[in-house]
Protein backbone atom coordinates (compact mmCIF):
# COMPACT_ATOMS: atom_id res chain seq x y z
CA UNK A 1 0.00 0.00 0.00
CA UNK A 2 1.12 3.58 -0.65
CA UNK A 3 0.93 5.53 2.62
CA UNK A 4 1.11 9.32 2.61
CA UNK A 5 2.28 11.53 5.49
CA UNK A 6 1.52 15.22 4.83
CA UNK A 7 2.85 18.12 6.85
CA UNK A 8 0.19 19.34 9.27
CA UNK A 9 -1.16 22.74 8.24
CA UNK A 10 -3.45 23.47 11.16
CA UNK A 11 -2.19 26.56 12.94
CA UNK A 12 0.40 25.79 15.62
CA UNK A 13 0.28 22.06 14.91
CA UNK A 14 3.76 20.56 14.72
CA UNK A 15 3.09 16.86 15.27
CA UNK A 16 3.49 14.38 12.42
CA UNK A 17 1.53 11.25 11.53
CA UNK A 18 4.46 8.81 11.33
CA UNK A 19 8.00 8.85 12.71
CA UNK A 20 10.96 7.13 10.99
CA UNK A 21 10.73 4.04 13.18
CA UNK A 22 7.19 3.47 11.92
CA UNK A 23 8.25 4.14 8.35
CA UNK A 24 10.96 1.49 8.65
CA UNK A 25 8.47 -1.10 9.93
CA UNK A 26 6.10 -0.37 7.04
CA UNK A 27 8.70 -0.32 4.28
CA UNK A 28 10.25 -3.54 5.59
CA UNK A 29 6.88 -5.20 4.93
CA UNK A 30 6.79 -4.01 1.34
CA UNK A 31 4.75 -0.82 1.67
CA UNK A 32 5.69 2.53 0.17
CA UNK A 33 5.69 5.58 2.44
CA UNK A 34 5.50 9.05 0.89
CA UNK A 35 6.42 11.89 3.24
CA UNK A 36 6.10 15.60 2.57
CA UNK A 37 9.39 17.40 3.01
CA UNK A 38 9.60 19.13 6.42
CA UNK A 39 6.63 17.12 7.74
CA UNK A 40 8.67 16.23 10.83
CA UNK A 41 10.59 19.46 11.14
CA UNK A 42 8.55 20.64 14.13
CA UNK A 43 9.59 17.59 16.17
CA UNK A 44 13.22 17.48 15.10
CA UNK A 45 12.89 14.85 12.35
CA UNK A 46 14.60 15.74 9.06
CA UNK A 47 13.83 14.65 5.52
CA UNK A 48 17.06 12.62 5.58
CA UNK A 49 15.82 10.76 8.67
CA UNK A 50 12.79 9.66 6.68
CA UNK A 51 14.83 8.78 3.61
CA UNK A 52 17.18 6.63 5.70
CA UNK A 53 14.10 4.82 7.10
CA UNK A 54 13.00 3.99 3.55
CA UNK A 55 10.49 6.75 2.78
CA UNK A 56 10.21 8.70 -0.43
CA UNK A 57 10.19 12.43 0.23
CA UNK A 58 8.14 14.80 -1.95
CA UNK A 59 7.93 18.56 -1.89
CA UNK A 60 4.22 19.35 -1.76
CA UNK A 61 1.08 18.30 0.04
CA UNK A 62 -0.61 17.84 -3.34
CA UNK A 63 1.95 15.17 -4.26
CA UNK A 64 1.28 13.29 -1.05
CA UNK A 65 -2.47 13.20 -1.58
CA UNK A 66 -2.28 12.43 -5.30
CA UNK A 67 0.10 9.48 -4.88
CA UNK A 68 -1.06 7.89 -1.62
CA UNK A 69 -3.87 5.42 -0.94
CA UNK A 70 -3.86 5.89 2.85
CA UNK A 71 -3.32 9.30 4.44
CA UNK A 72 -1.96 9.19 7.99
CA UNK A 73 -2.31 12.54 9.77
CA UNK A 74 -2.60 13.85 13.29
CA UNK A 75 -5.29 16.53 13.09
CA UNK A 76 -8.40 16.67 10.96
CA UNK A 77 -8.02 17.85 7.35
CA UNK A 78 -8.23 21.60 7.03
CA UNK A 79 -10.49 23.32 4.47
CA UNK A 80 -7.51 23.69 2.14
CA UNK A 81 -7.19 19.89 2.12
CA UNK A 82 -10.84 19.03 1.45
CA UNK A 83 -10.39 19.22 -2.30
CA UNK A 84 -7.41 16.86 -2.17
CA UNK A 85 -9.43 13.96 -0.75
CA UNK A 86 -10.67 11.30 -3.18
CA UNK A 87 -13.15 8.46 -3.03
CA UNK A 88 -10.29 5.92 -3.03
CA UNK A 89 -8.54 7.52 -0.05
CA UNK A 90 -8.38 6.01 3.41
CA UNK A 91 -7.95 8.81 5.97
CA UNK A 92 -6.61 7.87 9.41
CA UNK A 93 -6.38 10.77 11.88
CA UNK A 94 -8.05 12.58 14.76
CA UNK A 95 -11.30 13.91 13.28
CA UNK A 96 -13.55 15.10 16.16
CA UNK A 97 -16.48 15.37 13.77
CA UNK A 98 -19.37 15.84 16.20
CA UNK A 99 -18.95 19.63 16.64
CA UNK A 100 -17.67 20.14 13.05
CA UNK A 101 -20.42 19.72 10.42
CA UNK A 102 -18.31 21.48 7.78
CA UNK A 103 -15.68 18.77 7.96
CA UNK A 104 -18.30 16.02 8.09
CA UNK A 105 -19.91 17.31 4.90
CA UNK A 106 -16.51 17.55 3.19
CA UNK A 107 -15.67 13.95 4.05
CA UNK A 108 -19.10 12.79 2.86
CA UNK A 109 -18.74 14.66 -0.42
CA UNK A 110 -15.23 13.31 -1.03
CA UNK A 111 -16.47 9.72 -0.81
CA UNK A 112 -13.38 8.75 1.21
CA UNK A 113 -13.14 6.28 4.05
CA UNK A 114 -12.38 8.13 7.30
CA UNK A 115 -11.27 6.38 10.48
CA UNK A 116 -11.02 8.56 13.58
CA UNK A 117 -8.30 7.84 16.13
CA UNK A 118 -10.57 9.03 18.93
CA UNK A 119 -13.29 6.39 18.44
CA UNK A 120 -11.09 3.30 17.93
CA UNK A 121 -11.59 1.06 20.96
CA UNK A 122 -9.87 -1.85 22.66
CA UNK A 123 -11.26 -5.04 24.20
CA UNK A 124 -11.97 -3.20 27.46
CA UNK A 125 -13.97 -0.46 25.74
CA UNK A 126 -11.17 2.09 26.26
CA UNK A 127 -9.86 4.43 23.58
CA UNK A 128 -6.23 3.41 22.97
CA UNK A 129 -5.48 6.02 20.30
CA UNK A 130 -6.96 8.86 22.30
CA UNK A 131 -5.32 7.76 25.53
CA UNK A 132 -1.74 8.95 24.79
CA UNK A 133 -2.93 12.45 23.92
CA UNK A 134 -5.30 12.43 26.88
CA UNK A 135 -2.32 11.67 29.11
CA UNK A 136 -0.41 14.58 27.59
CA UNK A 137 -3.39 16.96 27.74
CA UNK A 138 -4.23 16.00 31.32
CA UNK A 139 -0.71 16.73 32.51
CA UNK A 140 -0.51 19.91 30.45
CA UNK A 141 -3.81 21.15 31.85
CA UNK A 142 -2.29 21.64 35.30
CA UNK A 143 0.88 23.18 33.90
CA UNK A 144 -1.21 25.63 31.84
CA UNK A 145 -3.67 26.27 34.65
CA UNK A 146 -0.93 27.01 37.17
CA UNK A 147 0.58 29.53 34.74
CA UNK A 148 -2.81 31.17 34.13
CA UNK A 149 -3.26 31.65 37.88
CA UNK A 150 -0.30 34.02 37.88
CA UNK A 151 -1.30 37.66 38.22
CA UNK A 152 0.41 38.65 34.97
CA UNK A 153 -1.88 36.23 33.09
CA UNK A 154 -5.04 37.65 34.65
CA UNK A 155 -5.18 35.07 37.41
CA UNK A 156 -5.78 35.49 41.10
CA UNK A 157 -2.10 35.19 41.98
CA UNK A 158 -2.52 31.82 43.69
CA UNK A 159 0.32 29.29 43.97
CA UNK A 160 -1.25 25.84 43.72
CA UNK A 161 1.06 24.27 46.27
CA UNK A 162 0.88 27.17 48.68
CA UNK A 163 3.66 27.58 51.26
CA UNK A 164 3.78 26.77 54.98
CA UNK A 165 1.19 28.89 56.74
CA UNK A 166 -0.81 29.62 53.55
CA UNK A 167 -3.68 27.53 52.19
CA UNK A 168 -2.96 25.42 49.13
CA UNK A 169 -4.77 26.09 45.87
CA UNK A 170 -7.94 24.12 45.21
CA UNK A 171 -8.09 22.11 41.98
CA UNK A 172 -11.34 20.53 40.82
CA UNK A 173 -11.25 17.96 38.01
CA UNK A 174 -14.56 17.10 36.34
CA UNK A 175 -14.16 13.60 34.93
CA UNK A 176 -12.04 10.75 36.25
CA UNK A 177 -10.90 9.20 32.98
CA UNK A 178 -7.44 9.34 31.44
CA UNK A 179 -7.35 13.16 31.23
CA UNK A 180 -8.73 13.60 34.73
CA UNK A 181 -6.44 11.04 36.31
CA UNK A 182 -3.34 12.59 34.76
CA UNK A 183 -4.48 16.07 35.74
CA UNK A 184 -5.07 14.94 39.31
CA UNK A 185 -1.67 13.24 39.46
CA UNK A 186 0.09 16.43 38.34
CA UNK A 187 -1.92 18.65 40.69
CA UNK A 188 -1.17 16.40 43.64
CA UNK A 189 2.49 16.50 42.64
CA UNK A 190 2.32 20.27 43.06
CA UNK A 191 0.75 19.68 46.50
CA UNK A 192 -2.56 21.32 45.63
CA UNK A 193 -5.81 20.30 47.29
CA UNK A 194 -7.40 18.11 44.57
CA UNK A 195 -10.97 16.88 44.04
CA UNK A 196 -12.13 14.63 41.20
CA UNK A 197 -15.83 14.37 40.37
CA UNK A 198 -17.17 11.50 38.28
CA UNK A 199 -20.50 9.74 37.73
CA UNK A 200 -18.97 6.27 37.93
CA UNK A 201 -18.74 4.88 41.45
CA UNK A 202 -16.44 2.17 40.13
CA UNK A 203 -14.04 4.77 38.78
CA UNK A 204 -14.15 6.74 42.03
CA UNK A 205 -13.33 3.55 43.93
CA UNK A 206 -10.37 2.90 41.62
CA UNK A 207 -9.07 6.43 42.12
CA UNK A 208 -9.50 6.15 45.88
CA UNK A 209 -7.60 2.86 45.89
CA UNK A 210 -4.80 4.36 43.76
CA UNK A 211 -4.31 7.68 45.53
CA UNK A 212 -5.87 7.22 48.96
CA UNK A 213 -6.33 10.21 51.23
CA UNK A 214 -4.27 12.49 48.97
CA UNK A 215 -7.23 12.74 46.58
CA UNK A 216 -10.82 13.77 47.35
CA UNK A 217 -13.23 11.78 45.17
CA UNK A 218 -16.86 12.92 44.88
CA UNK A 219 -19.84 11.53 42.99
CA UNK A 220 -20.81 14.00 40.26
CA UNK A 221 -24.26 15.55 40.41
CA UNK A 222 -25.33 19.03 39.36
CA UNK A 223 -25.26 20.05 43.01
CA UNK A 224 -21.83 18.59 43.81
CA UNK A 225 -20.28 20.06 40.67
CA UNK A 226 -21.62 23.48 41.61
CA UNK A 227 -20.50 23.18 45.23
CA UNK A 228 -16.90 22.36 44.35
CA UNK A 229 -16.54 24.54 41.25
CA UNK A 230 -17.54 27.81 42.93
CA UNK A 231 -14.84 27.35 45.57
CA UNK A 232 -12.09 26.24 43.20
CA UNK A 233 -8.99 28.14 42.09
CA UNK A 234 -8.56 25.90 39.03
CA UNK A 235 -11.19 23.75 37.29
CA UNK A 236 -10.24 21.14 34.69
CA UNK A 237 -12.95 19.99 32.25
CA UNK A 238 -12.04 16.38 31.48
CA UNK A 239 -15.27 14.76 30.31
CA UNK A 240 -15.68 12.70 27.14
CA UNK A 241 -18.60 11.00 25.42
CA UNK A 242 -16.94 9.07 22.56
CA UNK A 243 -18.01 10.35 19.16
CA UNK A 244 -20.41 12.96 20.56
CA UNK A 245 -20.19 16.61 21.51
CA UNK A 246 -19.14 17.14 25.13
CA UNK A 247 -21.92 17.82 27.65
CA UNK A 248 -21.99 21.33 29.12
CA UNK A 249 -21.42 20.82 32.84
CA UNK A 250 -20.12 24.18 34.07
CA UNK A 251 -22.69 26.94 33.64
CA UNK A 252 -22.30 30.68 33.40
CA UNK A 253 -24.04 31.09 36.76
CA UNK A 254 -21.35 28.91 38.38
CA UNK A 255 -18.63 31.05 36.83
CA UNK A 256 -20.26 34.19 38.19
CA UNK A 257 -19.89 32.80 41.70
CA UNK A 258 -16.21 31.90 41.37
CA UNK A 259 -13.54 34.18 42.78
CA UNK A 260 -12.25 36.66 40.16
CA UNK A 261 -9.00 35.42 38.68
CA UNK A 262 -9.91 31.75 39.03
CA UNK A 263 -9.01 29.59 36.03
CA UNK A 264 -10.88 26.99 33.96
CA UNK A 265 -9.12 24.69 31.48
CA UNK A 266 -11.48 22.98 29.03
CA UNK A 267 -9.67 19.89 27.74
CA UNK A 268 -12.94 18.79 26.08
CA UNK A 269 -12.85 21.74 23.67
CA UNK A 270 -11.98 19.44 20.74
CA UNK A 271 -15.45 17.98 21.19
CA UNK A 272 -17.12 21.37 21.58
CA UNK A 273 -16.22 22.05 25.21
CA UNK A 274 -17.84 21.15 28.53
CA UNK A 275 -18.19 24.71 29.88
CA UNK A 276 -21.04 26.96 28.77
CA UNK A 277 -18.67 29.87 28.16
CA UNK A 278 -15.97 27.93 26.28
CA UNK A 279 -14.80 28.82 22.80
CA UNK A 280 -11.77 27.38 21.06
CA UNK A 281 -8.49 29.27 21.38
CA UNK A 282 -4.99 28.74 19.96
CA UNK A 283 -1.49 28.41 21.35
CA UNK A 284 -0.56 31.97 20.37
CA UNK A 285 -3.65 33.40 22.09
CA UNK A 286 -4.67 30.67 24.52
CA UNK A 287 -6.86 32.50 27.03
CA UNK A 288 -9.74 34.89 27.41
CA UNK A 289 -11.53 36.25 30.46
CA UNK A 290 -15.27 35.94 30.90
CA UNK A 291 -17.25 36.57 34.10
CA UNK A 292 -13.89 37.43 35.69
CA UNK A 293 -12.59 33.87 35.13
CA UNK A 294 -9.58 33.04 32.95
CA UNK A 295 -10.49 30.46 30.28
CA UNK A 296 -7.82 28.25 28.66
CA UNK A 297 -9.48 26.46 25.74
CA UNK A 298 -6.73 25.48 23.30
CA UNK A 299 -8.15 22.98 20.84
CA UNK A 300 -4.97 20.96 20.29
CA UNK A 301 -3.26 21.10 23.66
CA UNK A 302 -0.72 18.30 22.96
CA UNK A 303 0.57 20.43 20.08
CA UNK A 304 2.37 22.49 22.73
CA UNK A 305 4.74 19.55 23.31
CA UNK A 306 4.80 18.05 19.82
CA UNK A 307 7.86 15.84 20.15
CA UNK A 308 6.62 13.99 23.22
CA UNK A 309 3.11 13.85 21.77
CA UNK A 310 4.21 12.59 18.34
CA UNK A 311 6.21 9.65 19.65
CA UNK A 312 3.50 8.74 22.18
CA UNK A 313 0.86 8.81 19.45
CA UNK A 314 2.93 6.75 17.00
CA UNK A 315 3.44 4.06 19.61
CA UNK A 316 -0.33 3.63 19.74
CA UNK A 317 -1.31 4.09 16.09
CA UNK A 318 1.39 2.09 14.31
CA UNK A 319 -0.12 -1.39 14.85
CA UNK A 320 -3.39 -0.18 13.30
CA UNK A 321 -1.57 1.47 10.38
CA UNK A 322 0.29 -1.78 9.73
CA UNK A 323 -2.94 -3.82 9.89
CA UNK A 324 -4.67 -1.48 7.43
CA UNK A 325 -1.69 -1.59 5.09
CA UNK A 326 -1.17 -5.35 5.26
CA UNK A 327 -4.82 -6.42 4.99
CA UNK A 328 -6.37 -3.54 3.11
CA UNK A 329 -9.05 -1.34 4.61
CA UNK A 330 -12.09 -3.59 4.24
CA UNK A 331 -10.52 -6.78 5.61
CA UNK A 332 -8.78 -4.92 8.45
CA UNK A 333 -12.10 -3.41 9.52
CA UNK A 334 -14.01 -6.69 9.27
CA UNK A 335 -11.29 -8.55 11.20
CA UNK A 336 -11.14 -6.07 14.06
CA UNK A 337 -14.35 -4.74 15.66
CA UNK A 338 -12.28 -2.26 17.68
CA UNK A 339 -10.93 -0.69 14.49
CA UNK A 340 -14.44 -0.83 13.03
CA UNK A 341 -15.57 1.39 15.91
CA UNK A 342 -13.19 4.01 14.57
CA UNK A 343 -14.97 4.22 11.21
CA UNK A 344 -16.80 7.55 11.08
CA UNK A 345 -17.47 8.06 7.35
CA UNK A 346 -17.54 5.39 4.63
CA UNK A 347 -18.15 6.16 0.97
CA UNK A 348 -20.46 9.08 1.63
CA UNK A 349 -22.25 7.57 4.65
CA UNK A 350 -21.92 8.56 8.32
CA UNK A 351 -21.08 5.42 10.29
CA UNK A 352 -20.62 6.94 13.77
CA UNK A 353 -23.92 7.14 15.64
CA UNK A 354 -22.80 10.04 17.83
CA UNK A 355 -21.86 12.21 14.86
CA UNK A 356 -25.10 11.39 13.04
CA UNK A 357 -27.20 12.13 16.13
CA UNK A 358 -25.48 15.44 16.92
CA UNK A 359 -25.70 16.68 13.34
CA UNK A 360 -29.11 15.26 12.37
CA UNK A 361 -27.66 13.06 9.63
CA UNK A 362 -28.65 9.63 8.40
CA UNK A 363 -26.73 6.90 10.21
CA UNK A 364 -25.54 3.64 8.70
CA UNK A 365 -23.89 1.16 11.09
CA UNK A 366 -20.22 0.70 10.22
CA UNK A 367 -20.37 -3.07 9.92
CA UNK A 368 -23.35 -2.83 7.58
CA UNK A 369 -21.64 -0.18 5.44
CA UNK A 370 -18.40 -2.15 5.07
CA UNK A 371 -20.14 -5.49 4.45
CA UNK A 372 -22.46 -4.18 1.75
N, C-alpha and C positions, 0 to 999 in steps of 0.2 A: 504494500500500500504506500502511496505517496502522502506524507504527513507534512503539513505546513505550519510553521511557527512565525506568525507576524509580530512585528514590534507593536507593543500596546500604544494606542494613541489617545486613550482617555487621559484627561489632564491630571498631572501628578501621579501617573501610574507607571512604575518602573519595573514591576515584576515581569517575568517571562514564562511562557507556557511549558517549555522544556529546558532542562540544563544539559550540558554535554554528557554527563553520565547516562541520562535517559536516552539521548541520541545514540550513544554507543550500543546500548542494549537493543534498540530498535534496528539499527543498521546491521548489527551482527546476526539478526534473524531475517535479513533479506529485504527490509523495508528501506525506502528512500525518505530522508528527512530534508526538507527545504526550509532554510532559516533566513529571515530577512536580516540584512546587515545591520548591526548595532541593536538587534533585538535584546541582547543581554547586557548592553552597555551599562544600564542603570544598576546592575547587580555585580559589576566587575567581571563579566564574561565577554571575551573578545570574539570577533569573527573567526580568528585563527583557532581559538579553543573549540569552536563548533566544527571547523574543518578537520582538525585533528581527531575529533570524535566520529568523523565519517559523514557529516552533513554537507549539503551543497548550499552555499550562501548566495543569495540574490540581492539585488539592490532595492527593490521596491515592494510595497505591500501588494500591488496589483499582480506582480509575478508570483508571489506566494499563493494568492487565492486562485489564480488562473491555472496553476500547475498542480495544486494539491487536491487530494480527495478528502482528507480529514484535516480540519483546522483545529489546532490545539492552542487555546488562548487562556488568559486569566480572567479578564473582565469581559462583560458583554460587548458585542459589536457596537460601535458607535455609528451615528447616522451616516458618516462618510463611508462606512464599510457595508451598509445595507445593499448597495448596488453591486457589490462584489460577490455576494452569496448566490449560489446556484442550486438547482434542484438536486444535483448529484453530490452536494457537499454534506459531510458530517461535521457538525460544529460541536466541540466539547469544551465547555468553559463555565464560569459562573454567569448565570443569566438573570436571576432575580426578576422574573417576568411579572409577578403579581401586581406590583405598583407601576408597571411600565407598559401600557397598552401600545405605545408607538413601536417599541421593539417587538412586541408580540405580533403585531400586524405585519411588520417587515419580515419576520421569520416565516409567517404563514405565506406571504406573497412570494417569497423566494422559493418555496417548495423544499427547503433543506430539511435535514434531520438534525434536531438540536437536543443535545443531552446536557442537562444542567448539573454541575458539580454538586450544588447545594441540595439536590433531592435524591441523589444516589444514596442507597442505604447499605447496611450490613445485616448480618443474621440476627443481631440484637435489636434491630430497628433504629440504630444510631445513624449518624450522617458522617461517614468517614472522610469525605472530601471537604466537608465544611469544617470539621473538627480542628484541623491544623490552624486554619485562619481564625477560628473562634478562640483557640488558645492564645494566638497572637493578639487579637483584638481585646480579649478580656484583660490580658496583662497590660496592654497599652492604655486601656480605659482609665486605670488608676494613675498611671504615669501622666496622662493628659489631664485628668481631673485634678491631680495635685498641683500641676502647673497653673491650671485655670483658677485655682483658689488663691493664687498670689495676687496681691493688691494691684500690681502693674497690669494684670490681665483682666481686671474688673472684678476679681474675687473678693472674698471677705477678709483675706489675709490670715487664713487659718492653716496651720501646719498639721497635717493629718496625724502625725505621731505625737503631737504635743511635746512638752518637756516636763520634767518633774515640777509639780505644783500647779500645772495648767492642764485642763481637760483635753483629752485627745479628740481629734476630729471624728465625726460620726459619718460612716459610709453605709449607705443602704443599697443593696443589690437586688433588683427585681428580676427573678429567674435564677434557678439553681442548676442550669445545664452547664455546658462546657465553658461558655463565656462567663457566666456568673461564678462558677467555681474558680476559674483562673483570676477573675477580678478580686474575689474574696481572698484568695491566697496572697496576692500582691498587697492588698490593703492590710491584711494581718501582718505581713512582713514589715510594713511601715509602722506597725503598732497602733493603727487606728482602731476605733470601736466599730465592729463590722456586724451588720445584720443582713441575712439573706432571706427573702420571701419567695415562696414557691407554692403552687397548688398541689404538688405531689407529696403526700406524707412519706412515701417510700424514699423519695429523693432527700427530703429533710432528715430522715433517719440516717441515710448514708452520709450526709454532710456532718451530722452530729457525731457519728462514729469516727469519721476521718479527722475532724478538727477539735472535737470536744468543747470544753468551756471557752475556748478562744473565739468561737463563732456563735452568734445568736441566730437561731433558725426559727422562723415564724411562718405559720400557714398563711397564705395570701388570700385575703378577702378585700373587698373595696375599703372596708373600715380599717383593716390592719395596714394596707398600703398607705392610706391617708395618714394614719397615726405616725408611722415611721418616716414618711417622706417629709412631712412639714417640719420635722425636727432635725433633718439631715443637713450636713455640710456638703456632701457629695452623693448624688444618686446615679446609679448605673442602670440603664435599661438593657436588660439581657434576655428578653423573651423571644421565642421563635415558634411559629407554627409553620412547619415545612410546606413550601409551595404557596403559602397564602400571605397576604399583607399582615403585618404585625398588628395586634390589638392595641388600642390606645388605653393605657392604664394610668398614666399620670395626667390629670386634668389641669386646666388653666387655674381653676379655683384652688387647687393644691399649691401650685406655684406661687400664687398670690399670698399664701400663708407662710411660705418659706422665708428665712432670713435673707435680706438683700446681700448679694454677693455669693450666695450658695451656687453650686454647680451641678448641672445634669449632663450626663454623657449618654447619648442614645446610640448604642451599638446596633440596634435593630433598624437603623435608618435605611440600610440597603433594601429592607422589605417595607419601606414606607414610614418607619418610626413608631415607637410605642408611647411617645409623649404627644399630647394634643398640640403643643406649640412647636414641635420639631419641624425643621425644613433642612434639606441636605446642604452641607457646606463642603469646602475643599481644604486641602492642606495649606494653601497659601492664605486662606481667610477662614480659619476653622470654627470661629465662635461668633455668636451674637448674643445680645442681652434682651430678654423679654420678661416682663413682670419683675424686673430687678434681679433675675437669675441668669447666670452665664450658661449658655447652651453650647455644647460641643457635639456636632452632628456630622462628622466627616464620613462620607459614604464609602470610602475604601480605606478604612483605618490601617490595615496591614501594609498598605502602600507606603506608610511612613518608615517601615523597616523592611525594604524590599528584598534584601539579600536573605535575611533569616526567613522571611515569608516564602520566597521562591523555593528554597531548598526544602522547607517543610511541606509545601504544597506538592512538589514533585515526588517526594517520598510516597505520598498518598495516591496521586493520580496515575503514576506510571504503570502499575499493574493493569489498570483499566484501559489505558492507551494501548498497551501491548495486546490485550485480549481483543480489542476492537480491530487492531491492525492484523493480527494473526487469523482471526475467524471471519472478519468482515462484520459490518454493523448488524445485519439482521440476525445472524447466528449467535453473535456475542450477546445480543439482547435476549434472544429466546433461551439461551443457555443460563443466563444469570438474572433472576428476578430482581436482585438488588440494583443491577445496572438498568434494568427495565424501568425501575422506579425513577430513574434520572431522566427518562425521556419526557420532554415537555412539548415538543412540536415535531410532527412526523408528516412529511409530504402534504403540508397545508392544513393539517388537523391539530387541534390542541389536545394533548394527551396527558396533561396534568390537571387533575380535578380542581385543585385550589386556584390555579390561574383561570380556568374556565369560569368558576364560580365568581371570583372577584371581578372579572371583566365582562360577565354576561355573555360568554361565548359558548358555542356548542362543544361538548366534551366527547371525545372518543377514547375509551380505555386503551392504554398503551399496548397491552398484549393483543387486543383485537386489531388495532391499527397495523402492527407489525406482522401479524399472522395472515392478514387479508391479502 
